[in-house]
Amino acid sequence: MKSVGIDKPKTLKKVEKPAAPLITEPVVEPVVKPVVKKTLVSGIKPTGQLTLGNYIGALKQFVMLQDELEDTEFFIFIADLHAITTPQDRQELKKNIRSVAALYIACGLNPEKVNLFIQSEVAEHAALGYIMESTAYIGEMERMTQYKDKKVNQVEGVRTSLLTYPALMAADILLYDANVVPIGDDQKQHLELTRNLAMRFNNAYGETFVVPEGFFPKTGARIKSLTEPLKKMEKSAENPKSYILLLDDLGLIRNKIKSAVTDSDGVVKFDLKNKPGIANLLTIYASLSEYSIKDLEKKYEKSNYATFKEDLAEVVVDAIRPIQKKYFEIINDSKLDDILTAGAERARLLASRKLLKVYKKLGLGRIR
Ligand code: TYM
């Protein structure tokens, strides 16, 4: 083919071919590992103190995943905006926010690996929350079982945010393009809604959000009340014997387990329908030890409930003791503030980029 418009050089220098090397070195192709970076997001509401249910269903999972997932960036936060969906005392809330932060570290989260931050310090959460409210329908919100359960206890009136808070939760997750969201069973419905909102937005405005997957513990996704084992263990329950707090006195923890409701059958067997109390205690035991529920049924085949409960009490105390020790070391340390400041900074960087993209897709402001 003729080249057009390019002048050939008038004189061409003769280039000497280099002599072939005597020994040819093997060509080593560089191994290029694909960097698959994923994101994990989760949070805990700082209303009251954290329970053993929070630990088994969430915190313990975060720590396990932190050690297992190498290619994943973690964003774990204190969901303080979610706390004000119901009335809170200002001083108590302040205390609880710091307490949850310290418990994250005390339970084993490594701030070198995990971005820990306070939700309200990253303003983009509330901004995207509003956009998620503008993506969701009221009917979807009204169907949320947590809303239906919680609204009946609101003596001063039901705050609008109690209804719309799953939109904020969706924003918490979608801001960071989370692939994985470790949560207990009670948050499943909120995650499903998050997935629907992400898909709805993507369909309407083009690919914007990653559709996240939930990650649920194999055992312990729903730890039950010690006094009413058909209900979830909850920090807001009236009877303090129904829950174990991570910061409860160790003697009190032993007593709470000893007085946990069981049945008159006397057999240590996992039967959710007929023996919910024992099934719950077996679940707690298996979650905190190397034993499976099957192993435990065998181990306690010939034992009475008192022996089983005594052993379980020691397992729980052994799990909680080191957490409390670390907690009291860190709670008043300014290092905790440094960790939260650094975490919020990193979170803000990613969240602001995402929010800008969303505004642009929606045609908000003057962003081109
Ligand atoms: P919250 O604060 O009620 O609970 C925090 C985490 O603990 C789990 N959990 C339990 N797991 C097993 N057994 C129990 N009895 C038990 N009680 C609580 C919860 O499932 C949860 O994983 N809306 C959330 C906080 C949140 C969030 C988010 C979570 C806000 N934004 C984004 C994940 C991603 C809540 O109120 O969780």
Boltz pocket constraint, residues with backbone or C-beta under 6 A from the ligand:
constraints:
  - pocket:
      binder: B
      contacts: [[A, 41], [A, 42], [A, 43], [A, 44], [A, 45], [A, 46], [A, 53], [A, 54], [A, 55], [A, 56], [A, 57], [A, 58], [A, 79], [A, 82], [A, 168], [A, 169], [A, 172], [A, 173], [A, 181], [A, 182], [A, 183], [A, 184], [A, 185], [A, 186], [A, 187], [A, 220], [A, 221], [A, 222], [A, 223], [A, 224], [A, 232], [A, 233], [A, 234]]
      max_distance: 6.0
